[in-house]
């Protein structure tokens, strides 16, 4: 698959910044717009851009489909596991105050961070896996 | 108003155009306009989601589906009278429903009186998160977000199973 050199170089240049922006959206979601869902989609968009420019096989080498598929349930487990952890610490399901006994606000911060991470993992995994499934059918 | 007019024009375009590639591109533009409307309404989080999901990922997924099918919509064989009646009836019901809605931006409506004032006033104190959207999404309404994540999980698994199962049962053919 021989494509435009400019596209290839531009994609290679853009990919790290797209990932960086996804992480920014993820961790800055407390202060600005964004969160796990948007960050997951942006991260998946980076993989899809790479797959479109360089072909499916190099993308599958970079992000194996098995990992993308494993990420789908993993994110839900991180989310639900945070809830179970707060229960084990003696509070209600998903009551993050229990995560830090000294400061409820810190517990909330940690809880929100973990939960958003779960959302990111599931969303990114789903998008990439569905794209692989669609793109892999034609050949 | 300008944005909504543009969206209406694009909707007409999507209905009229038979070239599916053009339809996909137009629906991407539609999503971007929708995101702009959300920004005008000060809902930046929703705008971001609309721009990334509606305009980004779904356009790409539609294009990859387009790769598997023909790129021209076939001309309908029957008259579209029944769909037109259904669409008109649904539109009439929706318009009738909007008559009972409170004025746009009214602060004294029920949804703004229940828990929203508490979230707005106490979010910083209770969660230490300045973006109230995030604190509501992840903390106050954590159950809803867990359900939402589970929906994505279920939908993803279902799509993967559908796409896989087909391939296993039939021989791989190029004109799938």
Interface residues (C-beta under 8 A of the other chain):
Chain A: X25 X29 X30 X31 X32 X33 X34 X35 X36 X37 X38 X41 X42 X44 X45 X48 X52 X69 X72 X73 X75 X76 X79 X80 X83 X93 X94 X96 X104 X105 X106 X108 X109 X111 X112 X115 X116 X118 X119 X122 X123 X125 X126 X127 X129 X130 X131 X133 X134 X135 X137 X138 X139
Chain B: X44 X45 X47 X48 X49 X52 X53 X56 X57 X60 X61 X64 X65 X67 X68 X126 X127 X128 X129 X130 X131 X133 X134 X135 X137 X138 X139 X142 X143 X145 X146 X148 X149 X150 X152 X153 X155 X156 X157 X159 X160 X163 X164 X167 X174 X176
